Amino acid sequence: MSESRQRILLVTPEKVVYDDDARFVVLPGTEGELGILPGHAPLITLLRVGLMRIGRDSEESRFVIAGGLLEVSENRVTILTGAAEDPRKIDLARAQAALARADRRLAARAPEIDIDRARAALMRAIVRLKAGMPEDR
């Protein structure tokens, strides 16, 4: 691996989603976006639901992640997340239905509704819709 590259490993409980060298990765940190370049100082931090971007030469890979944990060590970036999906494969109708369902649950404020879970579902749906939209909009 050259000094201008770092190993990126994106892992969900089901599989390794991405495992390759890249120039940079940008992730949704809990305090804002994190950009990681080769040679970054060691780091462990939490991630929020959002879009991550991996840059390789002239191409970029994007994934919607469901939060998780980031570890940076010795030119290796490891992302552990509950789910990761390619924005090009997002079913927009399904994401829209999930958004409406989460909105209804939050508006109902019924005692049996888990508010934190409904808020998390709402955030996932918003990010999935935003990431899945064609870029010319």
C-alpha positions as CSV (number, residue, x, y, z in Angstrom):
1,M,0.0,0.0,0.0
2,S,1.4,3.4,-0.9
3,E,1.7,6.3,1.5
4,S,-1.2,8.0,-0.3
5,R,-3.6,5.1,0.5
6,Q,-5.2,3.5,3.5
7,R,-7.1,0.3,4.0
8,I,-10.9,0.8,4.4
9,L,-12.9,-2.0,6.0
10,L,-16.7,-1.6,6.3
11,V,-18.3,-4.4,8.3
12,T,-21.9,-5.3,9.2
13,P,-23.0,-8.2,11.4
14,E,-23.8,-10.1,8.1
15,K,-20.7,-9.4,6.0
16,V,-17.7,-7.4,5.0
17,V,-19.3,-4.7,2.7
18,Y,-16.1,-3.0,1.6
19,D,-12.4,-4.0,1.9
20,D,-10.0,-2.1,-0.3
21,D,-7.4,0.7,-0.3
22,A,-8.5,4.3,-0.8
23,R,-7.3,7.9,-0.7
24,F,-9.9,9.1,1.8
25,V,-13.1,8.3,3.6
26,V,-15.7,10.8,4.9
27,L,-18.0,9.6,7.7
28,P,-21.0,10.9,9.7
29,G,-19.5,11.5,13.2
30,T,-21.7,12.3,16.1
31,E,-20.3,15.8,16.2
32,G,-20.3,16.3,12.4
33,E,-18.5,14.9,9.3
34,L,-15.1,13.2,9.8
35,G,-12.6,13.1,7.0
36,I,-9.9,10.5,7.3
37,L,-6.7,10.7,5.1
38,P,-3.7,8.3,5.1
39,G,-1.5,8.8,8.2
40,H,-4.4,10.0,10.4
41,A,-3.8,9.8,14.1
42,P,-5.3,6.8,16.0
43,L,-8.9,7.4,16.7
44,I,-12.0,5.5,18.1
45,T,-15.3,7.3,17.9
46,L,-19.0,6.7,17.4
47,L,-20.8,7.3,14.2
48,R,-24.4,8.4,13.5
49,V,-26.8,7.4,10.8
50,G,-25.6,9.0,7.5
51,L,-23.8,8.8,4.3
52,M,-20.2,7.8,4.1
53,R,-18.0,8.4,1.0
54,I,-14.8,6.5,0.0
55,G,-12.5,8.1,-2.5
56,R,-10.3,6.0,-4.9
57,D,-8.5,7.9,-7.6
58,S,-11.3,9.3,-9.9
59,E,-14.1,7.2,-8.4
60,E,-16.1,7.4,-5.2
61,S,-18.1,4.7,-3.4
62,R,-21.0,5.8,-1.2
63,F,-22.8,3.9,1.5
64,V,-25.7,4.7,3.8
65,I,-24.7,3.5,7.3
66,A,-26.8,2.9,10.4
67,G,-24.4,4.6,12.8
68,G,-21.7,2.5,14.5
69,L,-18.1,2.6,15.5
70,L,-15.0,3.9,13.8
71,E,-11.4,2.9,14.5
72,V,-8.4,4.4,12.8
73,S,-5.0,2.8,13.4
74,E,-1.8,2.4,11.3
75,N,-3.4,3.5,8.0
76,R,-6.3,1.2,8.5
77,V,-9.9,2.5,8.9
78,T,-12.4,0.1,10.3
79,I,-16.1,0.9,10.4
80,L,-18.4,-1.4,12.3
81,T,-22.1,-0.7,11.6
82,G,-25.4,-2.4,12.0
83,A,-26.3,-1.9,8.3
84,A,-24.7,-0.4,5.2
85,E,-26.3,-0.1,1.8
86,D,-25.5,1.2,-1.6
87,P,-27.6,4.4,-2.3
88,R,-28.2,3.2,-5.9
89,K,-30.0,0.1,-4.5
90,I,-32.4,2.0,-2.1
91,D,-36.1,1.4,-2.7
92,L,-37.4,4.9,-2.5
93,A,-41.0,3.9,-2.1
94,R,-40.1,1.7,0.8
95,A,-38.0,4.4,2.4
96,Q,-40.9,6.9,2.0
97,A,-43.3,4.4,3.7
98,A,-40.8,4.0,6.6
99,L,-40.6,7.8,6.9
100,A,-44.4,8.1,7.0
101,R,-44.7,5.3,9.5
102,A,-42.0,6.9,11.8
103,D,-43.8,10.3,11.6
104,R,-47.1,8.7,12.6
105,R,-45.5,7.0,15.6
106,L,-43.8,10.1,16.8
107,A,-47.0,12.2,16.3
108,A,-49.1,9.7,18.2
109,R,-47.0,9.9,21.4
110,A,-48.8,6.8,22.6
111,P,-47.2,5.2,25.8
112,E,-46.5,1.9,24.0
113,I,-44.3,3.7,21.4
114,D,-40.6,3.6,21.9
115,I,-39.7,7.3,21.1
116,D,-36.0,6.7,20.7
117,R,-36.6,3.8,18.3
118,A,-39.1,5.8,16.3
119,R,-36.6,8.8,16.1
120,A,-33.9,6.4,14.9
121,A,-36.2,5.0,12.2
122,L,-37.1,8.5,11.1
123,M,-33.4,9.4,10.8
124,R,-32.6,6.3,8.8
125,A,-35.5,6.9,6.4
126,I,-34.5,10.6,5.9
127,V,-30.9,9.6,5.1
128,R,-31.9,6.8,2.8
129,L,-34.3,9.1,0.9
130,K,-31.7,11.8,0.6
131,A,-28.9,9.4,-0.5
132,G,-31.2,7.5,-2.9
133,M,-32.3,10.6,-4.8
134,P,-30.8,11.2,-8.2
135,E,-27.9,13.7,-7.9
136,D,-29.4,16.1,-10.6
137,R,-32.3,17.1,-8.3
